[in-house]
Structure formats: structure tokens, C-alpha cells
Amino acid sequence: MAKGDVHVARGATIVELVPTANIAAGEHVHGFAGARFVREGDDIPAADVYVVRDAHRHQWMRDAADREGAVVVEVGLPVWQPSQARGYLATYGRSRVSLTAAAERLGL
């Protein structure tokens, strides 16, 4: 599911906001090429794309990702949607094939 303008230029800055791993979900196995991983409490840099997982569960992710001009990619449950970001893309999972499809949709 995509809303708004989700196309970004090649070489776009991608930041993946990573929640604390739990026994059910574990650590990320796949990710976007060249993405910077940021955990809660770390400085969150400006980016063209913010990747979140289950942002509805993490206020810090919602606050960090909902930036004007950015694209938010939700790789978990698409319960929350940004109000300021220019684009939103939900993958319904972070498998390698889901991330590859998202990268193609973003134009990376």
C-alpha cells in the first residue's frame, strides 16, 4: 500500500529506526542497501526515507519519522500513518522480497 509521493532519487539517505529486539521478532535479518540503523536514544539524522517496524507501538519512531519531505516505509503492521511525511509505503513484512519490492517502488 502506498500513499502520496514515495519516489526518491538513487542514493537517497535511508534510516532504519530499529526497536529493541524481542524473542518473538528478533533482530533484523534483511535491510535496505546502505541504510543507517538507529536505535531508540540515538541521534536521528535527517533522511529521505525512514523505515519503521510497528511504529504504532513506538512513540519515538513516530516522532522521528513523521517529517515533512520524507517517505516513511512501514515494514510491520500498518496501523499508524504519518501526517507530515510526503509519502508512505507499507510492506506488511520485512522479508527480502518485501524489501526488494519496496526498493523498486521507491525507485532505488
Contact map, one row per residue, 1 for C-alpha under 8 A:
111000000000000000000000000000000000000000000000000000000000000000000000000000000000000011100000000000000000
111101000000000000000000000000000000000000000000000000000000000000000000000000000000001111000000000000000000
111111000000000000000000000000000000000000000000000000000000000000000000000000000000001110000000000000000000
011111000000000000000000000000000000000000000000000000000000000000000000000000000000011100000000000000000000
001111100000000000000000000000000000000000000000000000000000000000000010000000000000011100000000000000000000
011111110000000000000000000000000000000000000000000000000000000000000010000000000000011110000000000000001100
000011111000000000000000000000000000000000000000000000000000000000000000000000000000000000000000000000001110
000001111101000000000000000000000000000000000001000000000000000000000000000000000000000000000000000000000111
000000111111000000000000000000000000000000000000000000000000000000000000000000000000000000000000000000000011
000000011111000000000000000000000000000000000000000000000000000000000000000000000000000000000000000000000011
000000001111100000000000000000000000000000000000000000000000000000000000000000000000000000000000000000000001
000000011111110000000000000000000000000000000011100000000000000000000000000000000000000000000000000000000001
000000000011111000000000000000000010000000000011100000000000000000000000000000000000000000000000000000000000
000000000001111100000000000000010111000000000011111000000000000000000000000000000000000000000000000000000000
000000000000111110000000000000000011110000001010111000000000000000000000000000000000000000000000000000000000
000000000000011111000000000000000011110000000000011100000000000000000000000000000000000000000000000000000000
000000000000001111100000000000000000111100000000011110000000100000000000000000000000000000000000000000000000
000000000000000111110000000000000000111100000000000110000000000000000000000000000000000000000000000000000000
000000000000000011111000000000000000001100000000000010000100000000000000000000000000000000000000000000000000
000000000000000001111100000000000000001100000000000000000000000000000000000000000000000000000000000000000000
000000000000000000111110111000000000000000000000000000000000000000000000000000000000000000000000000000000000
000000000000000000011111111000000000000000000000000000000000000000000000000000000000000000000000000000000000
000000000000000000001111110000000000000000000000000000000000000000000000000000000000000000000000000000000000
000000000000000000000111110000000000000000000000000000000000000000000000000000000000000000000000000000000000
000000000000000000001111111000000000000000000000000000000000000000000000000000000000000000000000000000000000
000000000000000000001111111100000000000000000000000000000000000000000000000000000000000000000000000000000000
000000000000000000001100111110000000000000000000000000000000000000000000000000000000000000000000000000000000
000000000000000000000000011111100000000000000000000000000000000000000000000000000000000000000000000000000000
000000000000000000000000001111100000000000000000000000000000000000000000000000000000000000000000000000000000
000000000000000000000000000111110000000000000000000000000000000000000000000000000000000000000111001000000000
000000000000000000000000000111111010000000000000000000000000000000000000000000000000000000000101001000000000
000000000000010000000000000001111110000000000000000000000000000000000000000000000000000000000000001000100000
000000000000000000000000000000111110000000000000000000000000000000000000000000000000000000000000000000000000
000000000000010000000000000000011111000000000000000000000000000000000000000000000000000000000000000000000000
000000000000111100000000000000111111100000000000000000000000000000000000000000000000000000000000000000000000
000000000000011100000000000000000111110000000000000000000000000000000000000000000000000000000000000000000000
000000000000001111000000000000000011111000000000000000000000000000000000000000000000000000000000000000000000
000000000000001111000000000000000001111101110000000000000000000000000000000000000000000000000000000000000000
000000000000000011110000000000000000111111000000000000000000000000000000000000000000000000000000000000000000
000000000000000011110000000000000000011111000000000000000001100000000000000000000000000000000000000000000000
000000000000000000000000000000000000001111100000000000000000000000000000000000000000000000000000000000000000
000000000000000000000000000000000000011111110000000000000000000000000000000000000000000000000000000000000000
000000000000000000000000000000000000010011111000000000000000000000000000000000000000000000000000000000000000
000000000000000000000000000000000000010001111100000000000000000100000000000000000000000000000000000000000000
000000000000001000000000000000000000000000111110000000000000000000000000000000000000000000000000000000000000
000000000000000000000000000000000000000000011111000000000000000000000000000000000000000000000000000000000000
000000000001111000000000000000000000000000001111110000000000000000000100000000000000000000000000000000000000
000000010001110000000000000000000000000000000111110000000000000000001110000000000000000000000000000000000000
000000000001111000000000000000000000000000000011111000000000000000000111100000000000000000000000000000000000
000000000000011110000000000000000000000000000011111100000000000010000111100000000000000000000000000000000000
000000000000011110000000000000000000000000000000111110000000000010000001111000000000000000000000000000000000
000000000000000111000000000000000000000000000000011111100000100010000001111100000000000000000000000000000000
000000000000000011100000000000000000000000000000001111100000000000000000011110000000000000000000000000000000
000000000000000000000000000000000000000000000000000111111100000000000000011111100000000000000000000000000000
000000000000000000000000000000000000000000000000000111111110110000000000010100110000000000000000000000000000
000000000000000000000000000000000000000000000000000001111110010000000000000001110000000000000000000000000000
000000000000000000000000000000000000000000000000000001111110000000000000000000000000000000000000000000000000
000000000000000000100000000000000000000000000000000001111111110000000000000000000000000000000000000000000000
000000000000000000000000000000000000000000000000000000111111111000000000000000000000000000000000000000000000
000000000000000000000000000000000000000100000000000000000111111100000000000000000000000000000000000000000000
000000000000000010000000000000000000000100000000000100100111111110000000000000000000000000000000000000000000
000000000000000000000000000000000000000000000000000000110111111111000000000000000100000000000000000000000000
000000000000000000000000000000000000000000000000000000000011111111000000000000000000000000000000000000000000
000000000000000000000000000000000000000000010000000000000001111111100000000000000000000000000000000000000000
000000000000000000000000000000000000000000000000011100000000111111100101000000000100100000000000000000000000
000000000000000000000000000000000000000000000000000000000000011111110101000000000111100000000000000000000000
000000000000000000000000000000000000000000000000000000000000000111111100000000000001100000000000000000000000
000000000000000000000000000000000000000000000000000000000000000001111100000000000001110000000000000000000000
000000000000000000000000000000000000000000000001000000000000000000111110000000000001111000000000000000000000
000000000000000000000000000000000000000000000011110000000000000011111111000000000000111000000000000000000000
000011000000000000000000000000000000000000000001110000000000000000001111100000000000111110000000000000000000
000000000000000000000000000000000000000000000000111100000000000011000111110000000100101110000000000000000000
000000000000000000000000000000000000000000000000111100000000000000000011111000000000000111100000000000000000
000000000000000000000000000000000000000000000000001111100000000000000001111111000000000111110000000000000000
000000000000000000000000000000000000000000000000001111000000000000000000111111000000000001111100000000000000
000000000000000000000000000000000000000000000000000111100000000000000000011111000000000001111100000000000000
000000000000000000000000000000000000000000000000000011000000000000000000011111100000000000011000000000000000
000000000000000000000000000000000000000000000000000001010000000000000000011111111000000001010000000000000000
000000000000000000000000000000000000000000000000000001110000000000000000000011111000000000000000000000000000
000000000000000000000000000000000000000000000000000000110000000000000000000001111100000000000000000000000000
000000000000000000000000000000000000000000000000000000000000000000000000000001111110000100000000000000000000
000000000000000000000000000000000000000000000000000000000000010011000001000000011111100100000000000000000000
000000000000000000000000000000000000000000000000000000000000000001000000000000001111100000000000000000000000
000000000000000000000000000000000000000000000000000000000000000001111000000000000111110000000000000000000000
000000000000000000000000000000000000000000000000000000000000000011111111000000000111111100000000000000000000
000111000000000000000000000000000000000000000000000000000000000000011110000000000001111100000000000000000000
011111000000000000000000000000000000000000000000000000000000000000001111000000000000111110000000000000000000
011111000000000000000000000000000000000000000000000000000000000000000011110000001100111111000000000000000000
111001000000000000000000000000000000000000000000000000000000000000000011110000000000001111100000000001000000
110000000000000000000000000000000000000000000000000000000000000000000000111101000000000111110000000000000000
100000000000000000000000000000000000000000000000000000000000000000000000111100000000000011111100011001000000
000000000000000000000000000000000000000000000000000000000000000000000000011111000000000001111100010000000000
000000000000000000000000000000000000000000000000000000000000000000000000001110000000000000111110010000000000
000000000000000000000000000001100000000000000000000000000000000000000000001100000000000000111111111000000000
000000000000000000000000000001000000000000000000000000000000000000000000000000000000000000001111111000000000
000000000000000000000000000001100000000000000000000000000000000000000000000000000000000000000111111100000000
000000000000000000000000000000000000000000000000000000000000000000000000000000000000000000000111111110000000
000000000000000000000000000000000000000000000000000000000000000000000000000000000000000000111111111111000000
000000000000000000000000000001110000000000000000000000000000000000000000000000000000000000100111111111100000
000000000000000000000000000000000000000000000000000000000000000000000000000000000000000000000001111111110000
000000000000000000000000000000000000000000000000000000000000000000000000000000000000000000000000111111111000
000000000000000000000000000000000000000000000000000000000000000000000000000000000000000010100000011111111100
000000000000000000000000000000010000000000000000000000000000000000000000000000000000000000000000001111111111
000000000000000000000000000000000000000000000000000000000000000000000000000000000000000000000000000111111111
000001100000000000000000000000000000000000000000000000000000000000000000000000000000000000000000000011111111
000001110000000000000000000000000000000000000000000000000000000000000000000000000000000000000000000001111111
000000111100000000000000000000000000000000000000000000000000000000000000000000000000000000000000000000111111
000000011111000000000000000000000000000000000000000000000000000000000000000000000000000000000000000000111111
